[in-house]
Amino acid sequence: MKIAYIVLAYKNPGQLARLLQKLISKDSAFYLHIDKKSNISDFKSELSKLTNSTKITLLPRINSYWGGPGLVTAILHGLDKTLQGGNINRIVLISGQDYPIKSIKNIFDFFENNIQKNFIPYFKLPSDIWGGGGMSRINNYHFRILGKTYTYPPVSEPINLYSKLFYKILKIRFRKPRKFPKDLQPYGGFSGWKITAEAAKEIMSFVNKRPDYLKYHKYTRCADEIFFQTIL
């Protein structure tokens, strides 16, 4: 059993180092994404203290603000690098703020006993689990300007002249209603999953065949909680 961990981190480099040190073994590897906004020097300093930092691959850095599409790109980079490494049975997506409450042996034994199973929370959209069924995440345009997040059509009616003018401009920019990619049923879930290498290959194959799907999610809110569930 070989396990690859894709780790998304943006703060607390010391905590991240503790996490990796706890999980390092002869049969594990780590693909680490450090948010582009973070100070990489602090992370490299902490990682250099690990007993076996050769198992850590730094992924291309993306500006991956919360709820933005950058997280999907970062995860896809991780899946691509993981599959290139070969000989991996299990891929685990975690954040730099996670921490194991079981031993390495418990973790490996669990995946050995469930070697063909994928662990990824999912539900068909619309769903009562998310407010309003979750459809605004994919039906509305979500984007950022100068560090602030906006939604079009707006959640509430603009009240001042500036806001009304701003949304009139957006109406020109986003004149076409969003339509979910053809022949796909949207599913939602939560970020943080444990999938087989076969499932990872299926994801990457789909993305390569359907560039329209990746392009569509540029304006999806929390795309990382929809993108992978829908494919699988």
Phi, psi and omega in degrees: 000125177240129182244132173248133178251124169264119186243124178258118185226152177213351180207174177053064182301327178295319178294320178299316180299320178298318179300310182296318180301324180291330186261347183297132175205175180293342183247022178232153177218157187229134178240109195251125175252119175257121182309141184296336181282345185275158178281104185293333182299320180297321180291315180298324179298315180290320182294329181294342181276350183291150183290336180214076182280355180292342180275002185254125175247125177275127181275160173306137187272131181240146172283096190246070179295158184302133176081355183269168183288345181300330179297321178297315179299317179298317180293319178298321174301319179295316179297317180299311180295321180298314181290329176296326180294332177070167174059032178251133178262326188224137177240125184242124177261122178221171175257164178291353179257005174279165176202134183289141176250004176237161178286164176302320179299316178301318181296312180294319179298320180299313181288329174298321181281349179228046194296334182256005184263145173255140179243096182213117180293135180207155175203149181289141176260141003286155181218143178292347180296327178251143180304135181066018180082353179083000186287336179296337178298326183250341181272334179260159174273130177237129185203170180236141174227121179052043175082001180246139183270137179232158177231137175225131356301152184294152178294321178231159182293128178299140188251336181249168185299317180300313181297319180296319178293318180302314183284337173293321177294318179297327179297326176289317182293318183247055185287337181267128176299147178287138176232127181299143183312142187305139174068016180243138173264121181289137174235147175243175179181215180222147181288145185108098183214170181225105186240162177281164177298326179297319178294321178296320178296322178297318179299310184293323177296317180297315181298320179293327181277334185235071178299337178296330181291315178294318180298320181302319187283004174301330183247015179273138176280130182052053183300332181294344178264006180230319188307306187281323178299318181296319180297311184288000000 
